Protein backbone atom coordinates (compact mmCIF):
# COMPACT_ATOMS: atom_id res chain seq x y z
CA UNK A 1 0.00 0.00 0.00
CA UNK A 2 2.79 2.42 0.88
CA UNK A 3 4.57 1.67 -2.39
CA UNK A 4 1.33 2.26 -4.33
CA UNK A 5 0.76 5.56 -2.52
CA UNK A 6 4.31 6.68 -3.26
CA UNK A 7 3.81 5.85 -6.96
CA UNK A 8 0.50 7.71 -7.17
CA UNK A 9 1.99 10.84 -5.61
CA UNK A 10 5.13 10.85 -7.75
CA UNK A 11 3.10 10.57 -10.98
CA UNK A 12 1.31 13.81 -10.06
CA UNK A 13 -2.11 12.46 -9.07
CA UNK A 14 -4.18 14.11 -6.36
CA UNK A 15 -4.15 12.05 -3.19
CA UNK A 16 -4.99 12.38 0.50
CA UNK A 17 -2.12 11.46 2.76
CA UNK A 18 -1.95 10.50 6.43
CA UNK A 19 0.83 11.44 8.82
CA UNK A 20 2.21 7.88 8.85
CA UNK A 21 2.32 7.79 5.04
CA UNK A 22 4.05 11.19 4.95
CA UNK A 23 6.68 9.96 7.40
CA UNK A 24 7.32 6.88 5.27
CA UNK A 25 7.73 8.96 2.09
CA UNK A 26 10.05 11.44 3.83
CA UNK A 27 12.35 8.65 5.02
CA UNK A 28 12.53 7.30 1.46
CA UNK A 29 13.13 10.65 -0.18
CA UNK A 30 15.13 12.76 2.28
CA UNK A 31 18.48 13.84 0.85
CA UNK A 32 19.99 14.00 4.32
CA UNK A 33 19.19 10.32 4.93
CA UNK A 34 20.61 9.30 1.56
CA UNK A 35 23.80 11.23 2.32
CA UNK A 36 24.02 9.51 5.69
CA UNK A 37 23.74 6.12 3.98
CA UNK A 38 26.59 7.11 1.67
CA UNK A 39 28.72 8.06 4.69
CA UNK A 40 27.96 4.69 6.29
CA UNK A 41 29.14 2.85 3.16
CA UNK A 42 32.21 5.04 3.09
CA UNK A 43 32.94 4.13 6.72
CA UNK A 44 32.60 0.43 5.85
CA UNK A 45 35.20 0.85 3.12
CA UNK A 46 37.48 2.65 5.58
CA UNK A 47 37.28 -0.41 7.85
CA UNK A 48 38.31 -2.65 4.94
CA UNK A 49 41.18 -0.33 4.15
CA UNK A 50 42.38 -0.32 7.76
CA UNK A 51 42.16 -4.12 8.02
CA UNK A 52 44.22 -4.49 4.85
CA UNK A 53 47.32 -3.39 6.78
CA UNK A 54 47.27 -6.51 8.99
CA UNK A 55 46.66 -8.91 6.11
CA UNK A 56 49.57 -10.43 4.14
CA UNK A 57 50.80 -8.25 1.27
CA UNK A 58 51.77 -10.29 -1.81
CA UNK A 59 53.49 -8.87 -4.86
CA UNK A 60 55.11 -10.02 -8.09
CA UNK A 61 57.57 -8.16 -10.28
CA UNK A 62 59.42 -8.87 -13.53
CA UNK A 63 62.40 -6.90 -14.81
CA UNK A 64 64.27 -7.13 -18.10
CA UNK A 65 67.66 -5.44 -18.41
CA UNK A 66 70.00 -5.30 -21.42
CA UNK A 67 73.66 -4.47 -20.70
CA UNK A 68 76.14 -3.40 -23.39
CA UNK A 69 79.50 -5.14 -23.79
CA UNK A 70 81.24 -2.47 -21.73
CA UNK A 71 79.01 -3.26 -18.73
CA UNK A 72 78.47 -7.02 -19.04
CA UNK A 73 81.66 -8.09 -17.24
CA UNK A 74 82.47 -11.33 -15.51
CA UNK A 75 79.38 -13.27 -14.62
CA UNK A 76 77.00 -10.50 -15.67
CA UNK A 77 74.86 -11.46 -18.72
CA UNK A 78 73.93 -9.07 -21.51
CA UNK A 79 70.27 -9.96 -21.25
CA UNK A 80 69.02 -10.21 -17.69
CA UNK A 81 65.57 -11.43 -16.68
CA UNK A 82 64.48 -11.18 -13.07
CA UNK A 83 61.30 -12.54 -11.41
CA UNK A 84 60.46 -11.81 -7.76
CA UNK A 85 57.51 -13.14 -5.77
CA UNK A 86 57.37 -11.55 -2.32
CA UNK A 87 55.04 -11.66 0.66
CA UNK A 88 55.17 -9.48 3.75
CA UNK A 89 53.22 -9.58 6.99
CA UNK A 90 52.80 -7.04 9.74
CA UNK A 91 53.58 -8.74 13.02
CA UNK A 92 53.08 -5.77 15.33
CA UNK A 93 51.99 -2.23 14.55
CA UNK A 94 49.88 -0.51 17.19
CA UNK A 95 48.90 2.23 14.74
CA UNK A 96 47.16 -0.34 12.55
CA UNK A 97 45.11 -1.75 15.41
CA UNK A 98 44.12 1.73 16.58
CA UNK A 99 43.22 2.71 13.02
CA UNK A 100 40.88 -0.30 12.74
CA UNK A 101 39.27 0.68 16.03
CA UNK A 102 38.94 4.26 14.78
CA UNK A 103 37.26 3.12 11.56
CA UNK A 104 34.75 0.95 13.44
CA UNK A 105 33.93 3.83 15.78
CA UNK A 106 33.48 6.10 12.78
CA UNK A 107 30.94 3.68 11.30
CA UNK A 108 29.05 3.54 14.61
CA UNK A 109 28.98 7.33 14.64
CA UNK A 110 27.60 7.48 11.08
CA UNK A 111 24.85 5.03 12.02
CA UNK A 112 23.88 7.25 14.94
CA UNK A 113 24.00 10.35 12.76
CA UNK A 114 21.64 8.71 10.29
CA UNK A 115 19.25 7.86 13.11
CA UNK A 116 19.50 11.46 14.36
CA UNK A 117 18.71 12.78 10.88
CA UNK A 118 15.68 10.46 10.69
CA UNK A 119 14.40 11.76 14.04
CA UNK A 120 14.87 15.37 12.92
CA UNK A 121 13.03 14.78 9.64
CA UNK A 122 10.28 12.95 11.50
CA UNK A 123 9.76 16.01 13.72
CA UNK A 124 9.82 18.37 10.72
CA UNK A 125 7.19 16.28 8.91
CA UNK A 126 4.96 16.19 11.99
CA UNK A 127 5.25 19.93 12.57
CA UNK A 128 4.45 20.79 8.95
CA UNK A 129 1.64 18.22 8.84
CA UNK A 130 0.03 19.67 11.98
CA UNK A 131 0.44 23.18 10.54
CA UNK A 132 -1.43 22.07 7.40
CA UNK A 133 -4.24 20.54 9.45
CA UNK A 134 -4.46 23.80 11.41
CA UNK A 135 -4.76 25.84 8.24
CA UNK A 136 -7.31 23.41 6.78
CA UNK A 137 -9.46 23.93 9.85
CA UNK A 138 -9.08 27.68 9.45
CA UNK A 139 -10.25 27.35 5.84
CA UNK A 140 -13.33 25.43 7.02
CA UNK A 141 -13.98 28.13 9.61
CA UNK A 142 -13.75 30.97 7.09
CA UNK A 143 -15.79 29.04 4.50
CA UNK A 144 -18.49 28.72 7.12
CA UNK A 145 -18.02 32.40 7.92
CA UNK A 146 -18.42 33.33 4.23
CA UNK A 147 -21.61 31.26 3.93
CA UNK A 148 -22.93 33.02 7.00
CA UNK A 149 -22.27 36.51 5.64
CA UNK A 150 -23.59 35.60 2.18
CA UNK A 151 -26.84 34.48 3.77
CA UNK A 152 -26.86 37.59 5.93
CA UNK A 153 -26.32 39.83 2.89
CA UNK A 154 -29.27 38.26 1.07
CA UNK A 155 -31.44 38.89 4.11
CA UNK A 156 -30.29 42.52 4.39
CA UNK A 157 -30.74 43.05 0.66
CA UNK A 158 -34.31 41.78 0.83
CA UNK A 159 -35.10 44.05 3.78
CA UNK A 160 -33.53 47.03 2.02
CA UNK A 161 -35.54 46.33 -1.14
CA UNK A 162 -38.67 46.17 0.98
CA UNK A 163 -37.76 49.53 2.53
CA UNK A 164 -37.43 48.12 6.05
CA UNK A 165 -33.79 49.13 6.71
CA UNK A 166 -31.61 52.02 5.54
CA UNK A 167 -28.95 51.77 2.84
CA UNK A 168 -26.11 52.06 5.38
CA UNK A 169 -26.93 48.61 6.75
CA UNK A 170 -26.85 47.16 3.23
CA UNK A 171 -23.43 48.74 2.67
CA UNK A 172 -22.22 47.43 6.02
CA UNK A 173 -23.40 43.92 5.14
CA UNK A 174 -21.70 44.19 1.72
CA UNK A 175 -18.45 45.30 3.40
CA UNK A 176 -18.57 42.39 5.86
CA UNK A 177 -19.18 39.97 2.98
CA UNK A 178 -16.13 41.28 1.10
CA UNK A 179 -14.01 41.02 4.26
CA UNK A 180 -15.12 37.41 4.68
CA UNK A 181 -14.06 36.66 1.10
CA UNK A 182 -10.68 38.32 1.67
CA UNK A 183 -10.10 36.40 4.92
CA UNK A 184 -10.87 33.11 3.20
CA UNK A 185 -8.47 33.85 0.33
CA UNK A 186 -5.76 34.80 2.81
CA UNK A 187 -5.98 31.54 4.78
CA UNK A 188 -6.15 29.56 1.52
CA UNK A 189 -2.98 31.28 0.32
CA UNK A 190 -1.22 30.52 3.60
CA UNK A 191 -2.34 26.90 3.33
CA UNK A 192 -1.02 26.55 -0.23
CA UNK A 193 2.33 28.06 0.77
CA UNK A 194 2.63 25.62 3.69
CA UNK A 195 1.62 22.77 1.36
CA UNK A 196 4.44 23.66 -1.06
CA UNK A 197 6.92 23.61 1.82
CA UNK A 198 5.56 20.23 2.87
CA UNK A 199 5.84 18.82 -0.67
CA UNK A 200 9.40 20.13 -0.89
CA UNK A 201 10.31 18.27 2.29
CA UNK A 202 8.76 15.05 0.94
CA UNK A 203 10.19 15.70 -2.55
CA UNK A 204 6.92 14.85 -4.30
CA UNK A 205 5.01 16.41 -7.18
CA UNK A 206 1.34 16.70 -7.85
CA UNK A 207 -1.52 17.56 -5.55
CA UNK A 208 -1.59 16.06 -2.07
CA UNK A 209 -3.79 16.86 0.88
CA UNK A 210 -3.20 15.98 4.54
CA UNK A 211 -5.87 13.73 5.99
CA UNK A 212 -6.88 13.93 9.62
CA UNK A 213 -7.77 16.39 12.35
CA UNK A 214 -5.90 18.03 15.19
CA UNK A 215 -6.76 16.38 18.48
CA UNK A 216 -6.15 17.12 22.12
CA UNK A 217 -4.63 14.12 23.88
CA UNK A 218 -4.01 14.96 27.50
CA UNK A 219 -0.88 13.13 28.68
CA UNK A 220 0.76 12.88 32.08
CA UNK A 221 4.26 14.18 31.39
CA UNK A 222 6.72 13.48 34.22
CA UNK A 223 9.71 15.80 33.85
CA UNK A 224 12.23 13.55 35.61
CA UNK A 225 11.20 10.50 33.58
CA UNK A 226 11.47 12.46 30.34
CA UNK A 227 14.88 13.91 31.25
CA UNK A 228 16.14 10.41 32.00
CA UNK A 229 14.76 9.26 28.64
CA UNK A 230 16.48 12.22 26.94
CA UNK A 231 19.86 11.31 28.43
CA UNK A 232 19.49 7.65 27.46
CA UNK A 233 17.70 7.76 24.09
CA UNK A 234 18.20 11.16 22.47
CA UNK A 235 19.99 10.47 19.19
CA UNK A 236 21.84 13.79 19.19
CA UNK A 237 23.35 13.09 22.61
CA UNK A 238 24.20 9.53 21.64
CA UNK A 239 25.93 10.79 18.49
CA UNK A 240 27.91 13.34 20.54
CA UNK A 241 28.97 10.62 22.96
CA UNK A 242 30.16 8.51 20.06
CA UNK A 243 32.03 11.51 18.62
CA UNK A 244 33.68 11.89 22.03
CA UNK A 245 34.70 8.23 21.91
CA UNK A 246 36.06 8.77 18.39
CA UNK A 247 38.19 11.68 19.59
CA UNK A 248 39.59 9.49 22.41
CA UNK A 249 40.49 6.73 19.93
CA UNK A 250 42.19 9.35 17.75
CA UNK A 251 44.39 10.30 20.73
CA UNK A 252 45.40 6.66 21.14
CA UNK A 253 46.13 6.47 17.42
CA UNK A 254 48.53 9.42 17.68
CA UNK A 255 50.21 7.91 20.72
CA UNK A 256 50.76 4.68 18.78
CA UNK A 257 53.58 6.48 16.92
CA UNK A 258 55.75 5.95 20.01
CA UNK A 259 55.63 2.16 19.58
CA UNK A 260 58.04 0.16 17.35
CA UNK A 261 56.78 -1.83 14.36
CA UNK A 262 57.72 -5.40 13.53
CA UNK A 263 57.30 -6.91 10.05
CA UNK A 264 58.19 -10.22 8.44
CA UNK A 265 58.85 -10.99 4.79
CA UNK A 266 59.62 -13.92 2.50
CA UNK A 267 60.52 -13.81 -1.19
CA UNK A 268 61.31 -16.19 -4.02
CA UNK A 269 63.53 -14.94 -6.86
CA UNK A 270 64.42 -16.22 -10.31
CA UNK A 271 66.89 -14.46 -12.61
CA UNK A 272 69.27 -15.17 -15.49
CA UNK A 273 72.93 -15.51 -14.66
CA UNK A 274 76.08 -17.64 -14.75
CA UNK A 275 77.33 -19.81 -11.89
CA UNK A 276 80.89 -19.43 -13.05
CA UNK A 277 83.14 -17.77 -15.60
CA UNK A 278 82.64 -19.33 -19.02
CA UNK A 279 79.47 -21.07 -17.98
CA UNK A 280 76.29 -20.78 -20.03
CA UNK A 281 73.40 -18.54 -19.00
CA UNK A 282 70.76 -20.26 -16.92
CA UNK A 283 67.89 -19.40 -14.61
CA UNK A 284 69.04 -19.09 -11.04
CA UNK A 285 66.43 -19.19 -8.27
CA UNK A 286 66.15 -19.21 -4.48
CA UNK A 287 64.26 -17.76 -1.56
CA UNK A 288 64.92 -15.45 1.32
CA UNK A 289 63.07 -14.45 4.46
CA UNK A 290 63.57 -12.15 7.41
CA UNK A 291 62.10 -9.69 9.87
CA UNK A 292 62.49 -5.97 10.29
CA UNK A 293 62.15 -3.92 13.46
CA UNK A 294 61.64 -0.18 13.08
CA UNK A 295 61.53 2.56 15.68
CA UNK A 296 61.55 6.26 15.09
CA UNK A 297 63.79 7.84 17.72
CA UNK A 298 63.34 11.53 16.99
CA UNK A 299 61.17 13.44 14.51
CA UNK A 300 61.58 17.01 15.61
CA UNK A 301 58.71 16.75 18.14
CA UNK A 302 56.13 16.13 15.42
CA UNK A 303 54.70 13.15 17.31
CA UNK A 304 54.30 15.24 20.46
CA UNK A 305 52.48 17.88 18.43
CA UNK A 306 50.15 15.29 16.87
CA UNK A 307 49.24 13.92 20.30
CA UNK A 308 48.71 17.42 21.71
CA UNK A 309 46.42 18.40 18.83
CA UNK A 310 44.38 15.19 19.25
CA UNK A 311 44.04 15.82 23.00
CA UNK A 312 42.89 19.38 22.36
CA UNK A 313 40.28 18.06 19.93
CA UNK A 314 39.14 15.67 22.66
CA UNK A 315 38.77 18.56 25.12
CA UNK A 316 36.76 20.49 22.54
CA UNK A 317 34.44 17.53 22.01
CA UNK A 318 33.91 17.25 25.77
CA UNK A 319 32.96 20.91 26.00
CA UNK A 320 30.60 20.54 23.04
CA UNK A 321 28.95 17.53 24.69
CA UNK A 322 28.42 19.37 27.97
CA UNK A 323 26.89 22.33 26.12
CA UNK A 324 24.60 20.25 23.92
CA UNK A 325 23.36 18.33 26.96
CA UNK A 326 22.49 21.59 28.73
CA UNK A 327 20.81 22.91 25.57
CA UNK A 328 18.70 19.78 25.11
CA UNK A 329 17.70 19.72 28.79
CA UNK A 330 16.66 23.35 28.52
CA UNK A 331 14.74 22.71 25.29
CA UNK A 332 12.86 19.81 26.91
CA UNK A 333 12.00 21.83 30.01
CA UNK A 334 10.75 24.75 27.91
CA UNK A 335 8.66 22.35 25.84
CA UNK A 336 7.10 20.84 28.95
CA UNK A 337 6.37 24.32 30.30
CA UNK A 338 4.69 25.15 26.99
CA UNK A 339 2.60 21.96 27.05
CA UNK A 340 1.52 22.52 30.64
CA UNK A 341 0.53 26.11 29.87
CA UNK A 342 -1.40 25.22 26.71
CA UNK A 343 -3.50 22.50 28.35
CA UNK A 344 -5.56 24.80 30.62
CA UNK A 345 -5.89 27.31 27.77
CA UNK A 346 -7.44 24.63 25.55
CA UNK A 347 -9.92 23.69 28.27
CA UNK A 348 -10.81 27.34 28.85
CA UNK A 349 -11.33 27.98 25.15
CA UNK A 350 -13.46 24.83 24.85
CA UNK A 351 -15.72 26.20 27.57
CA UNK A 352 -15.89 29.63 25.92
CA UNK A 353 -16.58 28.16 22.50
CA UNK A 354 -19.98 26.74 23.43
CA UNK A 355 -20.94 30.08 24.96
CA UNK A 356 -19.79 32.03 21.87
CA UNK A 357 -21.65 29.67 19.53
CA UNK A 358 -24.86 30.04 21.48
CA UNK A 359 -24.39 33.81 21.66
CA UNK A 360 -24.00 33.95 17.88
CA UNK A 361 -27.16 31.92 17.40
CA UNK A 362 -29.15 34.20 19.68
CA UNK A 363 -27.76 37.38 18.06
CA UNK A 364 -28.64 36.05 14.61
CA UNK A 365 -32.20 35.29 15.66
CA UNK A 366 -32.57 38.62 17.45
CA UNK A 367 -31.35 40.48 14.38
CA UNK A 368 -33.77 38.65 12.09
CA UNK A 369 -36.59 39.59 14.44
CA UNK A 370 -35.43 43.19 14.41
CA UNK A 371 -34.53 43.22 18.11
CA UNK A 372 -30.70 43.35 17.83
CA UNK A 373 -28.58 45.73 15.79
CA UNK A 374 -26.24 44.74 13.01
CA UNK A 375 -23.26 45.80 15.14
CA UNK A 376 -24.30 43.30 17.80
CA UNK A 377 -24.42 40.61 15.13
CA UNK A 378 -20.97 41.57 13.84
CA UNK A 379 -19.50 41.42 17.34
CA UNK A 380 -21.07 38.01 18.04
CA UNK A 381 -19.73 36.53 14.80
CA UNK A 382 -16.27 38.07 15.27
CA UNK A 383 -16.16 36.72 18.84
CA UNK A 384 -17.09 33.22 17.70
CA UNK A 385 -14.52 33.26 14.88
CA UNK A 386 -11.80 34.55 17.17
CA UNK A 387 -12.39 31.90 19.84
CA UNK A 388 -12.58 29.05 17.32
CA UNK A 389 -9.43 30.25 15.50
CA UNK A 390 -7.62 30.46 18.85
CA UNK A 391 -8.79 26.94 19.68
CA UNK A 392 -7.34 25.61 16.42
CA UNK A 393 -4.09 27.49 17.03
CA UNK A 394 -3.75 26.06 20.54
CA UNK A 395 -4.35 22.54 19.18
CA UNK A 396 -1.58 23.07 16.63
CA UNK A 397 0.82 24.47 19.23
CA UNK A 398 0.05 21.60 21.59
CA UNK A 399 0.59 18.88 18.99
CA UNK A 400 3.75 20.57 17.69
CA UNK A 401 5.19 20.82 21.21
CA UNK A 402 4.26 17.20 21.82
CA UNK A 403 6.10 16.19 18.64
CA UNK A 404 9.16 18.14 19.82
CA UNK A 405 9.10 16.39 23.20
CA UNK A 406 9.00 13.04 21.36
CA UNK A 407 11.93 14.15 19.21
CA UNK A 408 13.94 14.97 22.33
CA UNK A 409 13.16 11.85 24.33
CA UNK A 410 13.04 9.03 21.76
ABEGO torsion letter per residue (X at the ends): XAAAAAAAAAAGBBBBBBAAAAAAAAAAABAAAAAAAAAAAAAAAAAAAAAAAABBBBBBBBBBBBBBAAABBEABBABBBBBBBBBBBBABBAAAAAAAAAAAAAAAAAAAAAAAAAAAAAAAAAAAAAAAAAAAAAAAAAAAAAAAAAAAAAAAAAAAAAGABBAAAAAAAAAAAAAAAAAAAAAAAAAAAAAAAAAAAAGBBEBBBBBEBBBBBBBBBBAAAAAAAAAAABAAAAAAAAAAAAAAAAAAAAAAAABBBBBBBBBBBBBBBBABBGBBBBBBBEBBBEBBBBBBABAGGAAAAAAAAAAAAAAAAAAAAAAAAAAAAAAAAAAAAAAAAAAAAAAAAAAAAAAAAAAAAAAAAAAAAGABBAAAAAAAAAAAAAAAAAAAAAAAAAAAAAAAAAAAAX
